[in-house]
Amino acid sequence: MWKALLFSSVWIGITIPLVLAIIFTAFKSLLAFDTSGILMLIMMAIGSILDLYVAIRIWTWIEHKLYKRKHYM
């Protein structure tokens, strides 16, 4: 359990800044018209949720590979 939490926290710590930079660069013109910031918050939430989903999928893949090799967690 602690290995999954450690992996997820390291993964998110590394990739969230990259994901947000890509999102804000790609949608810069769309974000310029939004003066309230609601669109920015929505895009940040979607990007973070997708990044967390990818982290969980990668961890389950790693765990499956270790289980097949009889290296139990």
C-alpha positions as a printed NumPy array, in Angstrom:
array([[  0.   ,   0.   ,   0.   ],
       [  2.739,   2.451,   0.888],
       [  4.553,   1.758,  -2.381],
       [  1.488,   2.722,  -4.403],
       [  1.11 ,   5.931,  -2.414],
       [  4.792,   6.764,  -2.831],
       [  4.684,   6.083,  -6.569],
       [  1.545,   8.181,  -7.038],
       [  2.922,  11.117,  -5.072],
       [  6.231,  11.119,  -6.965],
       [  4.448,  10.706, -10.31 ],
       [  2.046,  13.573,  -9.628],
       [  4.806,  15.782,  -8.248],
       [  6.779,  15.387, -11.466],
       [  4.027,  15.4  , -14.08 ],
       [  1.42 ,  17.914, -12.831],
       [  3.605,  20.965, -13.617],
       [  4.283,  19.559, -17.081],
       [  0.61 ,  18.804, -17.741],
       [ -0.491,  22.253, -16.608],
       [  2.187,  23.955, -18.708],
       [  1.052,  22.018, -21.782],
       [ -2.628,  22.773, -21.116],
       [ -2.079,  26.492, -20.567],
       [  0.205,  26.786, -23.599],
       [ -2.216,  24.95 , -25.875],
       [ -5.29 ,  26.873, -24.721],
       [ -3.699,  30.292, -24.13 ],
       [ -6.017,  32.113, -26.522],
       [ -9.1  ,  30.49 , -24.999],
       [ -7.988,  31.371, -21.471],
       [ -7.341,  34.989, -22.443],
       [-11.058,  35.631, -22.998],
       [-12.108,  34.192, -19.623],
       [-11.862,  36.97 , -17.048],
       [-13.326,  35.063, -14.103],
       [-10.857,  32.156, -14.106],
       [-13.543,  29.476, -13.987],
       [-12.378,  27.953, -17.265],
       [ -8.818,  27.785, -15.943],
       [ -9.961,  25.935, -12.818],
       [-12.011,  23.487, -14.862],
       [ -9.087,  22.769, -17.183],
       [ -6.749,  22.301, -14.218],
       [ -9.179,  19.854, -12.603],
       [ -9.58 ,  17.824, -15.794],
       [ -5.814,  17.709, -16.348],
       [ -5.16 ,  16.637, -12.767],
       [ -7.806,  13.922, -12.845],
       [ -6.422,  12.541, -16.113],
       [ -2.893,  12.583, -14.699],
       [ -4.029,  10.7  , -11.597],
       [ -5.811,   8.153, -13.799],
       [ -2.622,   7.575, -15.793],
       [ -0.635,   7.139, -12.559],
       [ -3.086,   4.519, -11.289],
       [ -3.028,   2.648, -14.602],
       [  0.795,   2.618, -14.653],
       [  0.94 ,   1.39 , -11.047],
       [ -1.488,  -1.472, -11.721],
       [  0.615,  -2.457, -14.732],
       [  3.795,  -2.455, -12.608],
       [  2.067,  -4.409,  -9.843],
       [  0.797,  -6.987, -12.347],
       [  4.293,  -7.471, -13.773],
       [  5.772,  -7.958, -10.29 ],
       [  3.009, -10.404,  -9.357],
       [  3.744, -12.502, -12.435],
       [  7.405, -12.638, -11.399],
       [  6.428, -13.742,  -7.868],
       [  7.763, -10.517,  -6.311],
       [  4.761,  -9.82 ,  -4.145],
       [  4.166,  -6.386,  -2.741]])
